[in-house]
Amino acid sequence: MLPSTPSSSSSAAAAADTNKERTCDVFLSFRGEDTRCSLVSHLYKDLCRKNIGTFIDSEKLQRGDEISESLLTAIQGSRISVIVFSKDYASSRWCLDELVKIMDCKKLKGHYFVVPVFYGVDPSDVRKQRGSFAKHEENFKHDVEKVKSWRTALTSAADLSGWHSQVTRPDSTPVDKIVEDILKKLDCRTSSANLKGLVGIERRTQQLVSFFQVGDFLKLGIWGMQGIGKTKLAEAIFYHVLNGFQNHSFLANVREHEESRNLSQLRKKFLSDILEDENLDISTPTIVPSFVKDRLSRKKVLVVCDDVSELSQFEILFGGIGRFGRGSLLIVTT
């Protein structure tokens, strides 16, 4: 059990079993022997401190061959799953079964977020199942279908935008950023839920998303008369796909900002969202410096520009329409 927190793993499990109407905010998937007393402990305490309902199972199913109903219920009932990939994560069949369930939820539920954290491991080793992440194939080679499902889940999870602790050290350093990321995603999920009552919005969103090709830099234009729901459709797409991007920014009322000579403030918001640098100060009101453009070109981002009236507005906001990295998506309403 993890000490000195408002709720223990057993009480969280009980909550999942006895009160299924209540949705758990975050499910933590991790290999206890690797991370229980380090990153996971810090993360769990910080989430509890922020009053974020967090499910944690510290015993990691010492007995039995299958993951328990309480864990399945917690995964399904959560809004976000945080997967802490550590050296021996893939040596545990229970961790891998959790991972499969988590990725199934992401696929089946429209607004289910998955946040991978790579703790002392290289994301490419997870993606390509090298080193310790190849051991599951050796240990369970008799169960071909099971191994296949694990392999697919590992690859899919490693392809998501996440956190790499070898880049952000020490253990306590990435926790603040991970918690901040979770709070943003919870806020986005609440916002997306507010769109569900709009007639036909989910069907139209699914239709448009089905045309997106992975790997390309995509530009989607939504145009038409005022009041027909362009902004709502852009919002619905934004919340539906944002989990697949490193950073995202929704820039509302671009035309209005320019008319009030306040487009530079919108640019400041954009740069803060995408580059995560609130102190970045650009002295030129209409020109984006080359070093900023270079940083933008290396990022896979999701950007919505709502109510654009002139091409020049793109130049002022981020230096032109083609400035983002491979796999980015720019949505424009006009």
N, C-alpha and C positions, 0 to 999 in steps of 0.2 A: 504493500500500500504506500501511496505517496503522502507524507505527513504535512501538517500545517496548512491545509487547504480547506475551503468551505465544504467540499463534498468529496468523499473518497470514491474509489472505483466501484466498490460494492454498492454504495448508495446510488451512484449513477446508473448501475445496471438495474437496480430495483426500480428506479424511476422509469427506465425504458420498459420494464415488464408490467408495472402496475398502472402507468399513466400514459397510454399510447397516444392519447390525443395531443399531449404536449410534445412539441418538436424539439429535439436536442439541436443546438446550434452547430457544434463541432464534434466530429469523431476523430480520435487520434489512433492511427495505426503505426505500430513501431515494434521493434525487437527489443524486449525489455532488458536483456543482458547487455546490450550495446549502449542503450541511451537512457534507461530509466533514471539514473542518478545524475544525468548531465542535461543535455538539451531539452529532453521531454519534461523533466522536472521543472525547469525554468519556464517552459512554454505553458505547461498546465497551470502553474501558479499565476502567471500573468493573465491568462484567459479568465481564470476564476476571479482575479482581482478586477477585471473589466466587466464582471457579471455576465460573461458569455458562457452559456450552458455547455459544458464539455464532458463527453463520455470518454473515460479511460479505463482500460482493463489491464491492471498491472500483473495479473497472474499468467496471462497469455495461455490459458487453457492447458494446464499441465496434464490434464487427464482427458481421454477420449480422442476420437479420430476426426470429428467434425467440429466446426465452429458452432457455438451455442446459439439458441434462438434469441437470447438477449442481445448478443452481438449483431446478429442479422437485423433485429428490430432497430437497434441503435444506428446502424449504418443507413438503413432505409429512412429512418425518422430524422436523420441529421440534415443540415443544410449544406455543410461543408465537411469534407474529409481531408485531413492533413496526413500525408504518408511520409514517415521519416525513414528514408532508405539508409541503412547502415551496413557495415561490412557483412554481417551474418543475417540480414533480413531474409534473403532468399533461401537460407538453410532451414527456415521454419515453414512447414506446410500450412500452418494456421495463418501466419502472416500473408502467405501467398493466396490462400482462400479468401481472406479479408480483402485483399487487393482486387481479386476478380469481382467480388460483390460490389466493391466501391466503383470500379470502372463500369460495371453493368448499370449501376444507378445513374452514373453520369450519362450513359448512352440513352437510358429510358426516361429519365426525368429531365424536363426542359431546362431547369435552372439549378442544377446540382454542381457545386464547385469542388474541384480537386486541387489541392496545393501540395506538390511534391517538395520535400526537403532532402537534399543530398548531404548526409552527415558523414564526412570523411571518405566519401566515395565519389568516383567520377560519373556524371550523368551518362556518358557514352558507354560505360561498363554496364549500367543498368539497361540502357537501350539495346545494346548488342549482346547482353548476357555473357560478359567476359569475367574472368577471375572468379571471385566468390559467387557471382551471380550466374555462373554456369553450373554450379554444384547441384542445383535442384534437378537438372536433367539427368545427372549421374545417380543421384539418390533415389529418384522416383521414375526411373526409365521403364519400369514395368507398367506404368499407368500413362499411356501415350496421350490420351485425350486430356487428362488432367494437366500434364506438362505443357501441352499445346495451349490450353487456356491461360496458364501462368505466363507463358512466353508472350502471348498477345497482350496481356494486361501490363506486364513489365515494360514492353515497348511503348504502349500507348501512354502510360503514366510518365515515362521518361521524356516523351515528346512535349509534355505540357510545360508551360512557364512555371518556374519554381525558384527555390533558394538553394544555394550551394555553400555549405559551411566552410569549405576550404578557401572560399573567396572572402567570406565575411566571418572573421574570427575576432575574439574568442567565442565560446559557447553562448554567452549572454548577448553578444552583439547582434546576431540575426533575429533574436526573439522579438525585440521591439518592432522590427520591420515586418516580421511574419504576422504578429498580432495586428498591426496597422493594416496589412493586406487583408486579413480576415474581416476586420471591421468594415473595410470598403466593400468587400464582397457581400457581406450581410446586408449592407445598405442598398447595394445594387439589386439583391434578391428581393428585398421589400419593394423597391421601385418597380421591378418587373412584375411582381404580383399585382400591382395596381393597374396594369395594362390588360389583365386577363378578361375583364368584363367587356372589352370592346369587341363588337361583332366582327368576326372574320379575321381578326388581327393575327391569331396564331397560324391560321391556314396560309395567309399571305406571307407571313414571316418564313414559314417552312418552305414555301415555294421558292422564295428568293435565295434562302440559304443553300438550297439544294444545287444552285448553279455555281456556287463558289468552288474554285479549284485550289487545292492546297499547294502552296509553294509560290504562287504568283503574287505580284502586288496588284490588288484589285481596287477598282474605283466603281462605286455604285451611285448613280444619280437618281434622285426621286423628285420629279417636278410636276407641277399642276397648279390649279387655282387655289387661292387662299381658303383654308377651312376644310379641305377634303381629307385631312389626316396624315399629311406627309411627315410631320414631326413625330407623331405617335408611332408610325410605321418604322421610322428610323430608330426610335427609342427601343421598340420591340426587338429589332434585329441586333442592336447594340447589346442589350442585356442577354440575348440568346447566345451570342458568340464570344463575349468578352473574355471568358475563361481560357481561350486559346491564344491569348496575346500577352506579351511582356508587360505592356502598359496600355492605358486607354484614356481617352479624353472626349467629353461631349461638350462641344462649343455651341451654345444656344444663342439665337438671335444675332447672327453676325451682322446683318444689314443694320439693325438697330444700334449696335455698338459703333459701327462706322459713322452713322448719321450723328451720333452724340460725341463723335471724336474720341471714342474710348476703346478703339480696336487694340491698342497696345496692352490694355488690361486683360483682354481676352487672350492675347498672345502670352502674357505672363502666366495665366492659368494653364494654358496648353503646355508650356515649357515645364511648369511645376509638375503637372500630371505625367508627362512623358519622360522627362529627364530626372524627375524627382529631386529637383534643385530649386528650392524656394528663394534662394539668394541670388540666382542668376539675374543679373541686371544688364539689359541691352540698351545702350544709350541712343542708338539710331532708331527712330520711330517707325521707319518703313523698310529697313534693311535687316535681314537676319544674317549674322556673321558666319563666315565659312566654317569655323570650328564647331558651331552649333549644328549647321547642316550636316557635317561629317558625323556627329554623334547621332543625329536622327536617322541617317542612312544605314546605321548598323543595328537599328532596333526594329523588331516585329511589333507593330502597334495597330491599335484600332482607334480611328478618329472619326467623329461625326461633326460636320460643319452644317449647322442648321440655318436656313434662310440666307443663302449666299446670293448676292446680286451682281458681283463683279469678279472677274478672274484675278484682278489685282489684290483682292482680299486674301487669296492664298499666299501671295508673295509676302504680304505683311505678316501673316500669322506664322508661317513656317518656311518661307523661302521658295515656294513653288509647289506644284501639285505632285511632283514625282520624287519627293525627298525622303521617302521612307524605305525601310529595309524589306527584303524579300519576305513574302508571306503577310505583309501588312494589308489592312483594309481601310479605305477612305470612303465614307458615306456622305453624300452632299444632298441637301434638300434646297430647292429653289422654286 
